[in-house]
Amino acid sequence: MKKRWLKREIITAVHDNDLVKFLDSNGFLKKVEAGECPCAICGIPVNLDNLGAVFPKESYIYLLCDQPSCMSRIDIMLIDND
């Protein structure tokens, strides 16, 4: 994927109204719509109806589904193993 930003920015939240635009700008919209992006915790396909979270870690963008069991483990995914 091409880099869009000249400097690193921290995105703390994306409003529901901007989610499709955000996913499209990061190259994920078509993949999410096609069910080609698995949840980073449980592995089920993430789509626009069950998308719970999007976050970067180690130069990769992860998606989580909205299942409470997956959303409650987001802190584990955010811990750096360095």
PyMOL commands that set and color helices and strands:
alter all, ss='L'
color gray80, all
select helices_A, chain A and resi 16-25+29-33+68-71+74-78
alter helices_A, ss='H'
color red, helices_A
select strands_A, chain A and resi 37-38+45-46+51-57+60-65
alter strands_A, ss='S'
color yellow, strands_A
deselect
rebuild
show_as cartoon
